[in-house]
Amino acid sequence: MTTYNDGSPLISAAGLREALASSRPPVLLDVRYQLVGAAAGGPTAAEEYRAGHLPGAHFVDLDRDLAAPPGAPGRGGRHPLPDPEQFGAAMRRFGVAADRPVVVYDGGPSLSAARAWWLLRWAGHRDVRVLDGGYAAWSAVGLPVTAEVPAEEEGDFKPVPGQLPTIDGDGAAAWARNGLLLDARSGERYRGETEPVDPRAGHVPGAVSAPTTENVGPDGRFRPAAELAERFRALGAGERDTAVYCGSGVTAAHQVLALEVAGVPAALYPGSWSEWSSDAGRPVAVTEQPG
């Protein structure tokens, strides 16, 4: 079981309960995110938060707080990195301070929580963890939840961007030739069989398919570190410098997190496929299916 102070980027529900009862409790950030949400007739992430969340957790809106507005096609993708000053101001409102631990969570598999983890680490915060299994894991063991929304706090966190490595489109092309570029999207999108969101189907030529969904088990928790290490080793990680992309730089952060659990450092391509596929000058590869 992951405990609070074992050096892992993950924390279990039991470990978080222990941390919250300590003399130095972490800031809690609820980063639930629905790509479709109310448009499909379901609740939005904000509505889910208001219906129940971990006591003291602040709701973080991924589109508003963890990304800049999309720019021109081929520049930055659907979720560009946020302006550091605006990101810092949002985190300070939630009580994030340089000397205070932070725990982030979402509904379960940590896809959006990993974006907050990565951004805070990229911006220089040294003590950030992801609740393994998210809200589902917390509530499954009967730990308390509330609908009470906490007041804004006053943190002192000031981002110092660049503390985790990133690459751009040219870097992704070079990485695919000379290193290991992992595509964290579904196999269907990688192969070019379907593309529900972005302009063109396929993948960066030379990239290797590594769907993010394979990082977790059926319960939404990360697979054990040894299993993740074996998975990534089979793909060539560790032997070659590794970078990751996805659709818009969100689930790729989940892959970077899984790689860190496995002990493998990795760079992130923030613009990802949404940026690459919007640039008509970038080549696209597809995987031919047997006839």
C-alpha positions as CSV (number, residue, x, y, z in Angstrom):
1,M,0.0,0.0,0.0
2,T,1.3,3.5,-0.9
3,T,1.8,5.5,2.2
4,Y,2.2,9.3,2.5
5,N,6.0,9.6,2.8
6,D,7.4,6.7,0.7
7,G,8.7,8.9,-2.2
8,S,6.0,7.8,-4.7
9,P,4.2,10.4,-6.8
10,L,1.0,8.4,-5.8
11,I,-0.8,8.3,-2.5
12,S,-3.5,5.8,-1.5
13,A,-6.8,6.7,0.1
14,A,-5.4,5.4,3.5
15,G,-2.2,7.3,3.0
16,L,-4.2,10.5,2.3
17,R,-6.4,10.0,5.4
18,E,-3.2,9.8,7.4
19,A,-1.8,12.9,5.8
20,L,-4.9,15.0,6.4
21,A,-4.7,14.1,10.1
22,S,-1.0,15.1,10.3
23,S,0.5,18.5,11.5
24,R,1.2,19.3,7.8
25,P,-1.9,18.4,5.9
26,P,-1.8,18.8,2.1
27,V,-3.8,21.2,-0.1
28,L,-6.5,19.1,-1.9
29,L,-7.4,19.9,-5.5
30,D,-10.4,18.2,-7.2
31,V,-9.6,18.0,-10.9
32,R,-12.6,16.0,-12.2
33,Y,-13.1,16.7,-15.9
34,Q,-15.8,15.7,-18.4
35,L,-14.9,16.0,-22.1
36,V,-18.6,15.9,-23.0
37,G,-20.4,16.3,-19.7
38,A,-23.7,18.1,-19.9
39,A,-23.6,18.0,-23.7
40,A,-24.3,14.2,-23.4
41,G,-26.9,14.6,-20.8
42,G,-24.7,13.9,-17.8
43,P,-23.5,16.2,-15.0
44,T,-20.6,18.5,-15.6
45,A,-17.4,18.1,-13.5
46,A,-18.3,21.2,-11.5
47,E,-21.8,19.7,-10.7
48,E,-20.1,16.4,-9.7
49,Y,-17.9,18.4,-7.4
50,R,-20.8,20.3,-5.8
51,A,-22.6,17.0,-5.2
52,G,-19.7,15.6,-3.2
53,H,-16.0,15.9,-2.8
54,L,-13.2,15.3,-0.3
55,P,-13.5,17.7,2.7
56,G,-11.5,20.9,2.1
57,A,-10.9,20.2,-1.6
58,H,-11.0,23.1,-4.1
59,F,-12.4,22.5,-7.6
60,V,-10.0,23.1,-10.4
61,D,-11.4,23.7,-13.9
62,L,-9.1,22.1,-16.3
63,D,-10.0,24.3,-19.3
64,R,-9.8,27.5,-17.2
65,D,-7.1,26.8,-14.7
66,L,-4.8,24.2,-16.3
67,A,-4.7,25.4,-19.9
68,A,-4.6,28.5,-22.0
69,P,-7.3,29.1,-24.6
70,P,-6.6,27.3,-27.9
71,G,-4.6,29.4,-30.4
72,A,-4.3,29.3,-34.1
73,P,-4.4,25.9,-35.8
74,G,-1.0,24.2,-35.5
75,R,0.0,26.2,-32.5
76,G,-0.3,24.9,-29.0
77,G,-3.1,22.4,-29.6
78,R,-6.4,22.1,-27.8
79,H,-5.0,22.5,-24.3
80,P,-1.9,24.8,-24.5
81,L,0.1,25.2,-21.4
82,P,-1.4,28.0,-19.3
83,D,0.2,31.4,-18.8
84,P,2.5,30.9,-15.7
85,E,1.2,34.0,-13.9
86,Q,-2.4,33.1,-14.4
87,F,-1.7,29.5,-13.4
88,G,0.1,30.7,-10.3
89,A,-2.7,33.1,-9.3
90,A,-5.2,30.2,-9.6
91,M,-3.1,27.9,-7.5
92,R,-2.6,30.6,-4.8
93,R,-6.4,31.0,-4.5
94,F,-6.6,27.4,-3.7
95,G,-4.0,27.7,-1.0
96,V,-1.0,26.2,-2.8
97,A,2.2,27.2,-1.1
98,A,5.8,26.3,-1.8
99,D,6.3,24.6,1.5
100,R,2.9,22.8,1.7
101,P,2.2,19.4,0.1
102,V,-0.4,19.1,-2.6
103,V,-2.6,16.1,-3.4
104,V,-4.7,16.1,-6.6
105,Y,-7.5,13.8,-7.6
106,D,-10.2,13.2,-10.2
107,G,-13.0,10.8,-10.6
108,G,-10.9,7.7,-10.8
109,P,-8.2,6.8,-13.3
110,S,-6.3,10.1,-12.7
111,L,-6.2,11.2,-16.4
112,S,-7.0,14.9,-15.6
113,A,-5.4,14.8,-12.1
114,A,-2.2,13.9,-13.8
115,R,-2.4,17.2,-15.8
116,A,-2.4,19.1,-12.5
117,W,0.4,17.0,-11.1
118,W,2.5,17.6,-14.2
119,L,1.9,21.3,-14.3
120,L,2.7,21.9,-10.7
121,R,5.9,19.9,-11.0
122,W,6.7,21.6,-14.3
123,A,6.2,25.0,-12.5
124,G,8.5,24.0,-9.7
125,H,6.4,22.6,-6.9
126,R,8.4,19.7,-5.3
127,D,5.7,17.9,-3.3
128,V,2.7,16.9,-5.4
129,R,0.9,13.6,-5.3
130,V,-2.0,12.0,-7.1
131,L,-4.6,10.1,-5.2
132,D,-4.4,6.7,-6.7
133,G,-7.9,5.7,-7.8
134,G,-9.3,9.2,-7.2
135,Y,-12.6,10.0,-5.7
136,A,-13.9,6.5,-6.5
137,A,-11.1,4.9,-4.4
138,W,-11.7,7.3,-1.5
139,S,-15.5,6.9,-1.4
140,A,-15.3,3.1,-1.9
141,V,-13.7,2.6,1.5
142,G,-16.3,4.8,3.2
143,L,-14.1,7.9,3.8
144,P,-16.0,11.1,4.3
145,V,-17.2,13.4,1.5
146,T,-19.0,16.7,1.7
147,A,-20.9,19.2,-0.5
148,E,-19.5,22.1,1.5
149,V,-17.4,24.4,-0.7
150,P,-14.3,25.7,1.1
151,A,-13.5,29.4,1.0
152,E,-10.6,30.6,-1.1
153,E,-7.2,30.5,0.6
154,E,-4.1,32.5,0.3
155,G,-1.1,30.6,-0.9
156,D,2.4,31.9,-1.9
157,F,3.3,29.5,-4.8
158,K,5.1,31.3,-7.6
159,P,5.7,29.2,-10.7
160,V,9.2,28.8,-12.1
161,P,8.3,27.1,-15.4
162,G,10.5,24.5,-17.1
163,Q,11.3,22.2,-14.2
164,L,10.1,19.2,-16.2
165,P,11.2,18.7,-19.9
166,T,8.9,19.5,-22.8
167,I,9.3,19.2,-26.6
168,D,7.6,20.9,-29.5
169,G,6.6,19.6,-32.9
170,D,10.1,19.6,-34.3
171,G,11.3,17.9,-31.2
172,A,8.6,15.2,-31.5
173,A,9.8,14.5,-35.1
174,A,13.4,14.2,-34.0
175,W,12.5,12.1,-30.9
176,A,10.6,9.7,-33.1
177,R,13.7,9.2,-35.2
178,N,16.4,9.2,-32.6
179,G,14.7,8.3,-29.3
180,L,11.4,6.8,-28.2
181,L,8.2,8.8,-28.8
182,L,5.1,7.2,-27.2
183,D,1.6,7.8,-28.4
184,A,-0.7,7.6,-25.4
185,R,-4.0,7.7,-27.3
186,S,-6.1,4.6,-28.0
187,G,-4.8,2.1,-30.5
188,E,-7.6,2.9,-32.9
189,R,-6.6,6.6,-33.1
190,Y,-2.9,5.7,-33.4
191,R,-3.6,3.4,-36.3
192,G,-5.8,6.0,-38.0
193,E,-8.9,3.9,-37.9
194,T,-10.9,6.8,-36.3
195,E,-10.3,10.4,-35.2
196,P,-13.2,11.8,-33.2
197,V,-11.7,15.2,-32.4
198,D,-8.7,16.3,-34.4
199,P,-8.3,17.3,-38.1
200,R,-6.4,14.2,-39.4
201,A,-6.2,10.5,-38.3
202,G,-3.0,8.7,-37.7
203,H,0.2,9.3,-35.7
204,V,3.5,11.0,-35.7
205,P,5.7,8.9,-38.1
206,G,8.0,6.7,-36.0
207,A,5.9,7.0,-32.8
208,V,5.1,3.8,-30.8
209,S,1.6,3.1,-29.6
210,A,1.3,2.9,-25.8
211,P,-2.4,3.6,-24.8
212,T,-2.7,5.3,-21.4
213,T,-5.5,2.9,-20.4
214,E,-2.9,0.2,-20.0
215,N,-1.4,2.1,-17.1
216,V,-4.2,1.3,-14.7
217,G,-6.2,-1.8,-13.6
218,P,-10.0,-2.2,-13.7
219,D,-10.3,-0.3,-10.4
220,G,-8.7,2.8,-11.9
221,R,-5.6,2.5,-9.8
222,F,-2.1,2.4,-11.3
223,R,-0.6,-1.0,-11.9
224,P,2.3,-1.8,-9.6
225,A,5.6,-0.2,-10.4
226,A,7.2,-3.4,-11.4
227,E,4.5,-4.1,-13.9
228,L,4.7,-0.6,-15.3
229,A,8.5,-0.9,-15.6
230,E,8.1,-4.2,-17.5
231,R,5.5,-2.6,-19.8
232,F,7.6,0.4,-20.7
233,R,10.8,-1.7,-20.9
234,A,9.1,-3.8,-23.6
235,L,8.4,-0.6,-25.5
236,G,12.1,0.4,-25.3
237,A,11.8,3.0,-22.5
238,G,14.9,3.2,-20.4
239,E,17.1,2.2,-23.3
240,R,16.3,5.3,-25.2
241,D,15.4,8.8,-24.2
242,T,11.6,8.9,-23.9
243,A,8.9,11.5,-24.8
244,V,5.1,11.3,-24.8
245,Y,2.2,12.8,-26.7
246,C,-1.6,12.2,-26.7
247,G,-4.5,14.2,-28.2
248,S,-4.0,17.5,-26.4
249,G,-1.3,17.0,-23.7
250,V,-3.6,15.9,-20.9
251,T,-3.5,12.1,-21.0
252,A,0.2,12.3,-22.0
253,A,0.8,13.7,-18.5
254,H,-0.8,10.5,-17.2
255,Q,1.8,8.5,-19.2
256,V,4.6,10.7,-17.8
257,L,3.3,10.0,-14.3
258,A,3.2,6.2,-15.0
259,L,6.7,6.4,-16.3
260,E,7.8,8.1,-13.2
261,V,6.2,5.4,-11.1
262,A,8.2,3.0,-13.2
263,G,11.4,4.9,-12.6
264,V,11.7,6.3,-16.2
265,P,12.0,10.0,-16.8
266,A,10.1,11.4,-19.9
267,A,9.5,14.6,-21.7
268,L,6.0,15.8,-22.7
269,Y,4.8,17.2,-26.0
270,P,2.2,19.7,-24.8
271,G,0.7,20.5,-28.2
272,S,0.4,16.7,-29.0
273,W,-1.7,15.4,-31.9
274,S,-4.1,18.3,-31.9
275,E,-1.2,20.6,-32.8
276,W,0.6,18.2,-35.1
277,S,-2.5,17.2,-37.1
278,S,-3.5,20.8,-37.5
279,D,-0.3,21.7,-39.3
280,A,-0.6,20.7,-43.0
281,G,3.2,20.6,-43.3
282,R,3.5,17.8,-40.8
283,P,3.5,14.2,-42.1
284,V,1.0,11.7,-40.8
285,A,1.4,7.9,-40.6
286,V,-1.3,5.3,-40.5
287,T,-1.1,1.6,-39.8
288,E,-2.4,-0.5,-42.7
289,Q,-4.8,-3.2,-41.7
290,P,-4.6,-6.6,-43.4
291,G,-7.0,-7.0,-46.3
